[in-house]
Structure formats: C-alpha cells, structure tokens
Amino acid sequence: MNVDNLKENIEIVLRKIENAALRSGRKFQEIKLIAVSKNVEPERINLAYELGLRDFGENRVQELLKKYDAVRREINFHMIGHLQTNKVKYLVDKIRSIHSVDSIKLAREIDKRFGEKNKTIDALIEVHTAKEESKFGLKPDNLEQFLSEAQNLKNIKFIGLMTIGTLTDDEKEIRRCFSTLRKLRDDYSHFKSENIDLRELSMGMTSDFEIAIEEGSTIVRIGTAIFGERKN
C-alpha cells in the first residue's frame, strides 16, 4: 500500500466517523480513533503517523515489543487484545491504555506491575456482550462485583467499558451488543471512586464502527479499513 492509498483510506474512515457522530447527535471530536496495527510493519505505522494518526492498537504483547523501538516516540500504543497476566510486566512504560481487562486477577497484576514503577495506567473493562462464547470478557452480571473489588487498586484507573460485537450481518444483533454495553455504562456511572470513572465506551471495528458510534461509542478500533487486509 502506497502513501496515497493509505491517505485515502484514513480520509474515508474519518469522514464515516464524522457522519456517524452527526447522526447520533455528537461531534467528531468526541470520538477517538485507534488504528489497529496488528501485522502492520513499523514503516507503515510511522507513515500513518505522518498522515495524522496518533493512537495505535496492538493485539499481542510480543508484536508490540518488536515494533516499539522502530516507531516514532510520539506514537501512543494501546493494548487491545487479550492480555495474559504473565505478559503485563513487559508493557510498563510502553502503552497509553489497556482495553481488555477481563478479570480481577488481571487487574491486580496490572496494578502491581505498574505500581512497582510508580506508574498508573488507564484501562477499560472488557464485557462479553456477543453471542460467540469464544470471545473474552466479563459477563454483564459480574460487572458490579468486579467494580467493588477493583475500587481499591491504586495504579490502574478504569475509564470505561469495552466490547467486541457479534460477527454477523444481522444489524439488530450488532446493535444489541453495543446498546447492552452502553446501558451497563449508564447503569454503573454512579459507581465512582478515585480509580473508577466509567465515561468511555470502546466498541466498533472496521465492519461495525458506524453502528457502534450511533449506539454511543467514544473509541473505535479500526484496522482493515485503514491498512487493508492482513495475515492473521
């Protein structure tokens, strides 16, 4: 993919974000775009930065670490994929946020590892709203207990919720996934402490980000629409 193709893809995505925001009665500036750079080489990530993108999402810790020293220091990396507790220690000082906290065990490990370096990290709680059982995330019924146990952590700040929509052509089902997360965020918006303020909704990818924005998403994670098809 050359620079012109990448520039055109970014412009199309930004235009779609703006239009979806307008349809939902919001402003373009209220939506954060995270470009998913899984299997994208550092050179193209740097090129995307030159074209105006600042935030990039990685799914695997090992891949993020390989790229880290090869990309511009101004780039913000976000961990958006499933995160194992034994990999947390490698992320300190390298990422801006974690979108996939799906257990109190993982939350405590993040708190411990970042605390060891006197750092704090923004995080989102992943909630399972899709029909596929293979997807990760807390069950909605377990969110209250998670928040109760997480409110005493000092080095991880929970700023919102994240979900992955059902992979289907059924728009009604996709909307259900996203509206479920929005309702959970609204239901628990009163649950605030020094480290909990659930204001963000990270939902929506290439196939469904416009629907996600219409349903209240504040952060979209888009890869293929920007960088094209990639190997898994």
Stockholm file with secondary structure:
# STOCKHOLM 1.0

chainA/1-232         MNVDNLKENIEIVLRKIENAALRSGRKFQEIKLIAVSKNVEPERINLAYELGLRDFGENRVQELLKKYDAVRREINFHMIGHLQTNKVKYLVDKIRSIHSVDSIKLAREIDKRFGEKNKTIDALIEVHTAKEESKFGLKPDNLEQFLSEAQNLKNIKFIGLMTIGTLTDDEKEIRRCFSTLRKLRDDYSHFKSENIDLRELSMGMTSDFEIAIEEGSTIVRIGTAIFGERKN
#=GR chainA/1-232 SS CCHHHHHHHHHHHHHHHHHHHHHTTCCGGGCEEEEECTTCCHHHHHHHHHTTCCEEEESCHHHHHHHHTTSCTTCEEEECSCCCGGGGGGTTTTCSEEEEECSHHHHHHHHHHHHHTTCCEEEEEEBCCSSCTTSCSBCGGGHHHHHHHHTTCSSEEEEEEECCCCSSSCHHHHHHHHHHHHHHHHHTTTCCBTTEEEEEEECCCTTTHHHHHHTTCSEEEECHHHHCCCCC
#=GC SS_cons         CCHHHHHHHHHHHHHHHHHHHHHTTCCGGGCEEEEECTTCCHHHHHHHHHTTCCEEEESCHHHHHHHHTTSCTTCEEEECSCCCGGGGGGTTTTCSEEEEECSHHHHHHHHHHHHHTTCCEEEEEEBCCSSCTTSCSBCGGGHHHHHHHHTTCSSEEEEEEECCCCSSSCHHHHHHHHHHHHHHHHHTTTCCBTTEEEEEEECCCTTTHHHHHHTTCSEEEECHHHHCCCCC
//
